[in-house]
């Protein structure tokens, strides 16, 4: 369908969300430029763990491209792997990596061995693999481009020669921005603010010091993060950086270049090798980052590509790219800035991924729709946290509340932006229409499932039995009905909740505590035990535990009473039950806890059997 058509292949969403607005801008820009197929792009360097901040680089253009496709407009999402970037330093604390990797510094990422024990052929492929798994799980489809393959196949030969011809203009542009950047840094120092934080340190502000260091290492490994623009040697400025034919590193300096013959001479500071090559055939090198990026915009005809905060400061690559893109016959794409993604509640996490959470870590405890929703509901310039601690339960509560609103239709009161975010979280556009993502058939409350997993110590069969008892009129017939949410809750409870916060049900009654109770406390326990059989369901037990203090005060158990004294009595009653059942003042919701413990064991622990 042509780009200016008003027909839609599938229904689009309400206009009150950021994705719709950006799609409107991109389509209008495509019409202005006379472009038939819109290209949205992401660029990621597999230099280390590709964390949840990097994921925003991928999912932002995915959501925009998805909306454009929903309107029946030709659109493609490219993922450009910056795997021809240099290996900059050996990350600390990364499993399977030691100081011997130091010898590979300066080589392309695809020429560096993968960490020990990896099934992948090189460093780049090792770190690509988890993201590709996460993309498949979250419905993100792209056309992948390997920059190693592109450069080594000579795909960019004409652009490399163009950059070398125009190196004087490029150097002048970069020099102007170098001056601006230096002035901005001087003003920061004078104001006492210091140098701007890099993406990694700001990104991981809520991680431990070790995890933050690992995240920073990963970020610094990216050519994008280092803002490389080349340097001027004794022979002048050159935007092309060869890899040495002997030691395979880029510790090279161009010492001569002939514009007519395209002969280039370089020397290597690492091994001392000197060589003359011809750029008509030589493909073992690449343009420096600040030139490489705008070159690729032109080659791929990119119309939309977001970038992080670090790319939009004075002198950074996205800013400079505005003046360099015309050299390659293109205009800079529309590119909103995206903000940092923080991490909350990651005190315990696997070190096998380098100490920094990646999308697969999130997908261990989040359904794919929930993870997509986290990114879809926030504008790109809004920062937010991905929660792995207790906040995760509240996140699921919010998601389930939204789903109920959507299912209720207009009467449920969903806002247009909520409807749009939900649609983007649960479906993706394809050539055949809209495809729903797989979902949990019986999405019981996450906190309930987690509580049962906690109480049963991960005994799945027992957990499912208890969960079936929560709704006797509609029992669970298969664990498949609860997946993937059951698996997410189990991994979260057993893998992320500290041991001291877990629930351990007592084996024997607390004789000392039972012996110290007064008459009112004993009466409250009797009322509860007497009502267990009649109220043995989630709703029934919820009613019972709140009714006992009312009955003791001569109130109607069905009455809704707002009385501070009654509230204090209920809290005291709950605390007593928790101490008798789990030796703590708090714990999982009491109705869930009672169901999980079982009626006979409850009676015994409360001293009634």
N, C-alpha and C positions, 0 to 999 in steps of 0.2 A: 504494500500500500504506500502511496506517495506521502511525503512528509507533511504536505499541506492539506491532506484529506481530513474532513470532519467526521468520517465514519470511524467507529470503534469496533474492533474484533470482539472485545470483551468489555464489560462494564468497568469504568474507572471509578475511583473513590471520591469521597467528598473533598472539596478543595482546601479544607482548613488544616493542612498539614505540610510540613517542610518538604517532603518528597514531591508532592504535587507541585508546589511552587518552583522547586528546582527543575522539575521536568518541563514546566511551562517555559522557563528561561532557556533551557537547552533547546527545546523545539523551536522557539522564536529565533535563537541564534543560528540554528541550522537553516531556517528559512532565509535569514539574512545572508548567510554565506552560500546558499544554493546547494546544500549538502543533502543527498538522498538517504544515505545510511548513517545513522548517528553512532559514533564510537565513544563509549565510556571506558575509562582505563583505570587500572590499579597497578602500582609498581611496588614490589616487595623484594628485599634482599634477604636470601636465606643464609645469612651470616651467623645465625644463632637461633635460639628459640623464638618463633614468631608469636609474640604474645598478644594479649587481648587488646592492647593499644593499636598494634599493627592491624588487627582484625577490622578496625574502623576504616582503614585504608581500602579494605576489600568490600565491606558490606555497604558502605555509603554509595559508591557507584553502582553496586548491585541493585540496591533499592530504587535508585533513580532509573536505571536501565529497565528494571522490572515494570515501573510505572509507564515508561514510554512504550514498552511492548504491549501493555494492557490496552493502550490506545490504538494498537494496530500499526504503529510506526516502526519502520525497519531500524533495529538497534542491535548493537553487539557490545558485549563486555569483554575487554581484553585484560588478562593478567600478565604483566611483563615481569618475569623473574630476573632480577638483577644478579644473576649468578656468575657474571663475568667481572663482578666487583673483586677487588683485592681482599685477601685474607689479612686483616689489619693487626690482630693480636690474638693471643691464645686466651680464651675465656677462662676465668677462674671458677673452680667448683663444678665443672661440667663432667658428668660421669663418662668414663672412657677416654678422657683427654688428659695428657700430662705435658710436661715441659718439652718433650720431643717434638711436639707440633710447632715449636718455635721456628724450626727450619722451613716451615711452609709459609711464614709471613711474607706477604708480597705476591703470592701466587693467586691466580683466579680461584674463586670458591669451588669451581668444578674440578680443579686440579689438586685439591686438598683432600687427604684421606678422611673418611668418615670416622667418628669416634669408635673406639674399640667395641666390638660386639654388634655393631650396626649391620643390618642386612642390605644397606644401600651402598652404591659404588663410590660416592664421594660426599664431601661435607655438605654441598648444596642440596643434593637429593635427600640426604638424611633429615634436613630441617624442612624441606618442602613437604615430605610425606605426611606429617601430622596435620598440617593445614589442609591438605587435599582431602584427608578423612573428614575433617570438620566441615569443609565445604560440601561434601557429599551429604552429610547428615543434615545440614541446614538449607539444602536446596540451592546452593550458589553454583551456577554454571557459567563457565568462562571459556574463552579461547586462550590457551597458554602460549606464551612466547618466551623462549630461552635466549637471553642476550648472548650467552656463550655460542649457541648455535648460529644466531644471527650474524655476529661478528666474524666467526670463523668460516662461515659460508660465503662471506663477502657481500652479504645483503646490503650493508651500509657503505660499500666502497665509494659510491658517488658522493655520499654525504661527508665521508671522511676527507675526500679530496677537496670538497667545497669548503669545509672548515679550515683546512690547511691553506687554501687560497685566500680566505678571508680572515686569517689569523690576526692581522693587524687591527681590523675593525673589532674583532672579538676581544682582543686585549684592551683596546680603548674602552669598550663598554664595561668590561670587568674591572678595569682600573678605576672608572668613575664610581662603581659600586663599592670597590674596596675602600675608597676614600670615605664614602658615606657610612660604611659599616664601622670603620675605625673611629669616625667622629661620634657615632652612636655609642660605641663602647666607652669612649672617653667620657661622654656625658654620664653614662651609668656609673663609672668609677667615681666621678666627681660627686655624684649624688649619694654615693655610699651603697648603691644597690648591687654592685659587682656585675659580673658577666651573666648574661642570660643563661638560665638552666637549659641543659640539653633535654631532648625528648625523653630519654631514659630515666633521668633522675626525677623529673616532674611526674612522669607516668606512674612510677611505682612508689609514690610517697608514703603509702600505707603498708609497704612490705617491710620485712626485717632488713637490717643493714646488708646482710649477705645477699638476700634476694634482690634488693635494689641494685647492688653492685653487679649482679649477674645480668639484670635487665639493661643496665647502662652498657655493659660489655656487648650485649647483643645489638643494641642500637648503634653503638660506635662502629660496629662491623659493617654497617651499611654505607655505601657510597653516598646515598642521599643524606645521611646524617652528618657526614663530614664536610659536605659542601665543597668538594674538591673543584678547583677551577684551573688547575695546572700552575706551573710556575715558570718564571723567565730565567733561562740559563744564559751562559755566556754567548750562545748563538742566537738568542732572542726567545720570544714566546712561541710555544707550540701547543695546540689543544689536543694533540694525540700522544698517548702514552703506550709505548711498546712493552711487551713482556719479553724478557731476555730469552734467547733461543737456547742458552746453555743451562742457566739455573732456574728458569721459568718464572722469575719474579719481575716486579715492575720497579726495581730500584735503578731505573734507567733514566738517562738524560739524552735528549735529542741534541746532537752537536752540529748537524748540517741537514739541509733539505733543499732539493732542487725543484723549483716550481714547474719546470718544463718536463723533466724526465720522471719526476716523482720519486727520485732516489732519496732515501732517508738514512742518515747515519746516527747510531746511538752508542752509548757506552754504558756498561752496567757497574754500578758502585759496589755491588755485592761480590761478584765474581771476577770483575775486570774485563769481561768480554766486550769487544768492540766489533760492530757489524754494520754493513751497509745492506739495506733491504729496499725493495721497490713497492710502494703502496698500491701499484696496480695489481699486485699478486699477494703481498704480505697481509695476513689477517690475524696475526698474533698480537693484537693490541686493541685499544679502545679509546674513544674520545673521553676527556675528563668530564666529570659528572655535570657540571653547570652547562656544558655544551652538549653532552650526550642527551640529556632530558629534552631540551627543546628540539634537538634533531629528531628524536623519536616522535614527538608530537606531530611534526611535519610528515614523517614517513608513514605513520599509522593513521594520520588524519584525525587525531584525537580532538573531540569537542568538549568532553567533560572529564575532569580528573581532579579530585580533592587533594589536599596536602595538609600536613600537620603544622602546628604552630611554628616549629623550627624552620619550616620552609618559607615562611611569609614575613620574616624579619628583614630589616634593611640589608641588602647585599646577598640575601639567600637565593637559592636556586629558582624558586617559583617567581620571585620578583625580577631577578635578572633575566629569566627566560622570556619575559615580555619583549625585551629588546633583542634577544638572540633568535627567537623563533622566526622572524621575517627573513633571516639569512637562509633559512631552509624552506622558504616559501609558505609559511604558515603563520597563524595568529595563536597566541597563547589560549589554551582552553579555558572555559568557565571552570573555576576551581575554588570552591568554598574551603575555608580553613576548618579543620576539625580539632577539637580540644582533647585534652588528656583523658584517659580512662584509668581511674584508680582501682585499687583492690582492697576489699575489706574482708577480714576474717580468714586470712591465710596463714595462721600461725603454724599449722601443720600441712605440709605438702611434700610431694615427692621431689627429691633432688635429682632424679634421673633426667628431668627436663631442663636442668640448668638453673633451678631455683627461681624460675619466673613462670607465672601461670600462663598457659596457652589456651586457645579455644577448646581443645580436647579436655583440658582440666575442667572447664566450665560445663562441658557437655556430659561429664561424669555425673554431675549433680543437677543439671538443668535439662528439661526437655528442649529440643531444638527451637520450638516456638517461643519459649520463654527467653532464650538467648537472643533470638532475632528481635523480639519485642523490646529488650533492653536498649538496643541500638536504634530501632525504628521510632521509639516514642520520644527520643531526645534529638533536638536540632544538632547538627554537626558541631556547632560552636559551643555547645553545652557539655561540660564535663560531668561525669557520673562515675559511680563505683560499681564494680561487679562484686557481688556479695557471696562469700563462701562460709560465713559464720551464721549466727542466729538470724541475721537479717534475711537469709535465704528463705526461711519459712514465711516471713512477711511478704516477700516478693511473690511467692506462690499464692498467698492469700489474695494479693492485689490482682494477680493474673486471673485467678478463678472468679473473682468478683467481676472483672471485666467480661469474661466469657459469659457469665450469667446475664449481664446487661445486654450483651450482643444477642444472646439467644432469646431474650425477652422482647427483642425488637424495640420499636419506638417507645413502648410503654416502660421499658427498662431504663430509659433516660440516658443512653450513651451519647457522648459528645461526638461531633463529626471527626475530630482528631483521634479520638479513641477508636472509632470504627475503622478509620484508615490504618492506624497502627496495628490493630488486631488482624485486619485483612492481610497486611504485609507480613505479619508474623506467621500466619497460618497457611498462606498460599504463595505460589510463584507462577509467573506467566511463562507459557511455553508456546511453541508454534501452533499447538492444537487448542490453546485456550489457557485456562487457569488450572493448575494442579495443586490439590491440597497436600500438605505435608502430613506424614503419618502422625497419629496422636494416640494418647492413652484412651482406650474404650471406656474405662470406668475411672475417671480422674478423681479419686477420693482425695480429701484434703492432704496436702503434703505433710503437714505437721502431725496429722493423725497417723499416717503410715510410718513416719519417722519415729513417733512415740512407741508404736507397736514393735517396730524393729529394735528399738532401744530396750524395751522391756523383755523381749524374747531373746535378746543377745544374738540377733541375726538368724534365728531358727526360722527359715522361710515358711516351712509347712505350718508351724504354729502361728506365725504372723498372719498368714492367709486365712487360717481358721478363725482367728480373732477378728480380722477385718470383715469376714463374712457375717459374723455375729452382729456387726454394727448395723446391718440393715437386713434383718431376718426375712423380710418380705421380698427382697431382691438379692439373694446371696451370690457371692462370687462363685462362678463355675469353673474358672480357669485362671491361673496366674497371668496368662496372656492378657486378660482383661485389665490388669493393673500395670502393665508395662507400656512404655519405659519408666513411668513414674515410680513404680516399686523399686526398680534398680537404682534410680537416682537417689531415692530416699535411703536405701540401704547403703550405698557408697558414701553418702554424706554422713550418716549417723556413725558408721563404723570407721570411716577414714578421715573425717574432718572434725568431729566433735571430740574435744579432749576427754580423757578417761575420767577426770574428776567431775565432769558434767554429765556423765552417763548415769543411768538409773539401774540400781541393783536392788531387786526385791528381796526382802528378808527371808531367810530360810526358817527361822523360828520366831515365835512371838517375843516382843520386848517385855519380859516379865516385870522388870523394874518400873518401866513407864506405866504399864497396865495397873500395877499395884499402887501407883501414886495418884490415880485419877479420882476426881470428886464425883458426887452423885450426878450432877448435870452432864459431865463428860461421859459417864457410863450410860446414862439415858440416851445421849445422842448416838452412841455406838449401837445400842440396842435397836433404836428406831431405824438406823441404816440397815442393820443385818436383817431385821424383820421384813424390810421392803425389798430385799434383793431379788427374790424370785418373781415378785409381781412386776418389777421394773427392769428386768434383765435385757436391756437394749441400750443403745447409745443415748437416745432421747429420754428413755425412761430413767436411766441412772443420772442423767443431767438434771432432770426434774427432782429426783430423790435427794441428791446431795444439797441442793438449794432449799428443799422443803423441810429438812430436818430441823434447822434452827428456827424456822417459822413455827413449826408444830410445837416446839418447846416453849414458844412465847405465846401460844394460844392463837396464832394467826392462821388464816386460811392458806393452805399450801399453794393454792392457785393464784392467790392475790399478788399483784405487783406492788410491792411496798418499798418506798424510798425512806429508809430510816438508818441513820449513821450507826446506831447501836446494833441493829440487825446486821448491817454490813460487817461490823467488827466481829460479831458472833460467828458469821459465816466464815470469815477469814480464819478465826481461831479453830473452828471445826475442821476446815480444810487442812490447816497446819498439823492438827492432831492426827488426822488420817495419814498424811504424808509421813510423819514420824513413825507411826506404827507399821506402815507398809514398806517404806524405803529408807527410813532413818534420816530423812532430810525434812526441811520445812517447806520445800517446794518440789515440783516434779512435773511429769506430763499431766495433761488434763485428767482430772479425777475419773470421769466416766470411762475414758479410754484405759486408764490404769486399772480400774476395777475389772473391766472386761478382760483385760490381758492377764491379770492375776488369777481370775477364776473365782466363782462364788465360794467353793469350799475352802480354798486357801485364804480368801478374804476373811471368812468367818473365823478361821483358826488364828490368823494374825491379829484380829481384833478381839481375841479372847472369848469368842462365843462358841468355840468347839473344843 
